[in-house]
Amino acid sequence: MPPPMLVLSEISKVFNRGTQDQKTALDNISLTVNQGDFVTIIGSNGAGKTTLLNIIAGTHNPDTGRITICGDDITRSPEHRMAAYMARVFQNPTTGTAGKMTIEENLCMAELRGCKRRLFRWGVTRHRRQQYQAILKTLDLGLEHRLGEKVGLLSGGQRQSLSLLMTTLIPPKLLILDEHTAALDPKTAAKVMALTDHMIQQNRLTTLMVTHNMHQALRYGNRMIMLHRGRIKLDVSGPEKEQLTVKDVVQKFELSLDDETLLSTHI
């Protein structure tokens, strides 16, 4: 039986320790994510969501605890080495793509991610270009006809869709989605979210998705976690998750008015 995809054991993180600004971002969190899980993560501002992702991605080191991916201890691995394990899509659509490079150059860069030898000047071959056209066609955005255009000319939704596609060219062990629809208008966000779910299911990607949108958190994925003050307050999956409504969560966990507004708007 394969090991869990991701295991966090007693992870804690305190910022500005010993000062008046001391903040406990994560408080002794333990979490196991199995291969193929699609976990949505919710919580109000300051709950620890971004810190959790940053700890997993190697952006920050935990103060205490241990992290493994597929059984490999990656607790102190620097961020640049984590590209061998995971891909991350950020809230800002411009973060995951290089605006001054063309669409095909961005795709080639993603395909060569993790390769020891990046002979980039020969990277965009005719064969790869044909492959990229076929893959882009699945997005139904017309980008297959714009391979030579600069990515900076694309809309936010197009760039975020391209970012998602780039993460699946070489499927990562772990996909991290960091509020990746938050900067988009509702209609575009819905399209990107539908594309996200399709890509995750098609590639059987183990995924962690942070979102402020309670409806997204309940609709997508097989498991939902709520963080509150650096701790896991709710961990629900399967039929129990499917039966939950926004009202159930708000009432059951006695969220404040601010939390309720934050978590239940932007359908």
Residue pairs with C-beta under 8 A, 6 or more apart in sequence:
2 35
2 70
3 68
3 70
3 71
4 32
4 33
4 34
4 35
4 68
5 33
5 34
5 35
5 36
5 37
5 69
5 70
5 173
5 174
5 206
6 31
6 32
6 33
6 56
6 67
6 68
6 69
6 174
6 206
6 208
7 31
7 32
7 33
7 66
7 67
7 68
8 29
8 30
8 31
8 32
8 55
8 56
8 65
8 66
8 67
9 30
9 65
9 66
9 67
10 28
10 29
10 30
10 64
10 65
10 66
11 26
11 28
11 29
11 30
11 31
11 52
11 55
11 62
11 64
11 65
11 66
11 67
12 24
12 26
12 27
12 28
12 29
12 62
12 63
12 64
12 65
13 24
13 25
13 26
13 51
13 55
13 60
13 62
13 63
13 230
14 22
14 23
14 24
14 25
14 63
15 21
15 22
15 23
15 25
16 22
16 23
23 46
24 229
24 230
25 48
25 51
25 230
26 48
26 51
26 52
26 55
26 62
26 230
27 48
27 229
27 230
27 231
28 64
28 65
28 231
29 48
29 52
29 65
29 230
29 231
29 232
31 225
31 232
33 39
33 206
33 208
34 206
35 206
36 204
36 205
36 206
37 206
37 207
37 221
37 222
37 223
38 200
38 205
38 206
38 207
38 209
38 220
38 221
38 222
38 223
39 207
39 208
39 209
39 221
39 222
39 223
39 224
39 225
40 209
40 210
40 211
40 216
40 217
40 218
40 220
40 221
40 223
40 224
40 225
41 49
41 52
41 208
41 209
41 210
41 211
41 217
41 224
41 225
41 226
41 227
42 49
42 210
42 211
42 212
42 214
42 217
42 224
42 225
42 226
42 227
42 263
43 49
43 226
43 227
43 228
43 233
44 228
44 255
44 256
44 258
44 259
44 262
44 263
45 262
46 229
47 226
47 227
47 228
47 229
47 230
48 227
48 229
48 230
48 231
49 210
49 227
50 178
50 210
51 60
51 230
52 210
52 227
53 59
53 88
53 176
53 178
53 208
53 210
54 60
55 61
55 62
55 67
56 67
56 86
56 174
56 176
56 208
57 79
57 82
57 86
57 88
57 176
58 74
58 77
58 78
58 79
58 80
58 81
58 82
59 79
61 75
61 76
62 75
65 75
66 73
66 75
67 73
67 74
67 75
68 74
68 75
69 85
69 86
69 173
69 174
70 85
70 173
72 85
74 82
74 85
83 113
83 114
84 114
85 172
85 173
85 174
86 172
86 173
86 174
86 175
86 176
87 113
87 166
87 167
87 172
87 174
87 175
87 176
88 96
88 167
88 175
88 176
88 177
88 178
89 96
89 160
89 163
89 164
89 167
89 175
89 176
89 177
89 178
89 180
90 96
90 178
90 179
90 180
91 178
91 179
91 180
91 182
91 183
92 183
93 156
93 157
93 159
93 160
93 163
93 183
93 184
94 159
95 163
96 159
96 160
96 162
96 163
96 166
96 167
97 106
97 151
97 159
97 162
97 163
97 166
98 105
98 106
98 109
98 151
99 150
99 151
99 152
100 150
100 151
100 152
101 109
101 150
101 151
102 147
102 148
102 149
102 150
102 151
103 132
103 136
103 143
103 146
103 147
103 148
103 149
103 151
103 154
103 162
104 124
104 128
104 129
104 132
104 147
104 148
105 123
105 124
106 151
106 162
106 166
107 128
107 132
107 135
107 162
107 165
107 166
107 169
108 120
108 123
108 124
108 128
108 132
109 120
109 123
109 166
110 166
110 167
110 169
110 170
111 123
111 128
111 169
111 170
112 118
112 120
112 123
113 170
114 170
129 147
132 144
132 147
133 144
133 147
134 144
135 165
135 169
136 143
136 144
136 147
136 165
137 144
139 161
139 162
139 165
139 195
141 158
141 161
143 154
143 158
143 161
143 162
151 159
151 162
154 162
155 188
156 183
156 184
156 188
157 184
157 188
157 189
157 191
157 192
160 180
160 181
160 184
160 192
161 191
161 192
161 195
163 180
164 180
164 192
164 195
164 196
164 199
165 199
167 175
167 199
168 199
168 202
168 203
168 205
171 203
171 205
172 205
173 206
174 205
174 206
174 207
174 208
175 200
175 205
175 206
175 207
175 208
176 207
176 208
176 209
177 196
177 207
177 208
177 209
177 210
177 211
178 210
179 210
179 211
179 212
180 192
180 196
180 209
181 188
181 189
181 192
181 193
181 196
181 211
181 213
181 216
182 189
182 211
182 212
182 213
184 192
186 266
186 267
189 266
193 216
193 220
196 209
196 220
197 220
199 205
200 207
207 221
209 216
209 217
209 220
209 221
211 217
212 262
212 263
212 266
213 263
213 266
213 267
214 246
214 249
214 263
214 264
215 246
215 264
215 267
217 224
218 224
218 241
218 244
218 245
218 246
218 249
221 241
222 237
222 238
222 241
223 235
223 236
223 237
223 238
223 241
224 234
224 235
224 236
224 237
224 241
224 244
225 232
225 234
225 235
226 232
226 233
226 234
226 235
226 249
226 253
227 233
228 253
233 253
234 249
234 253
236 244
246 263
246 264
249 255
249 263
250 259
250 260
250 263
250 264
255 263
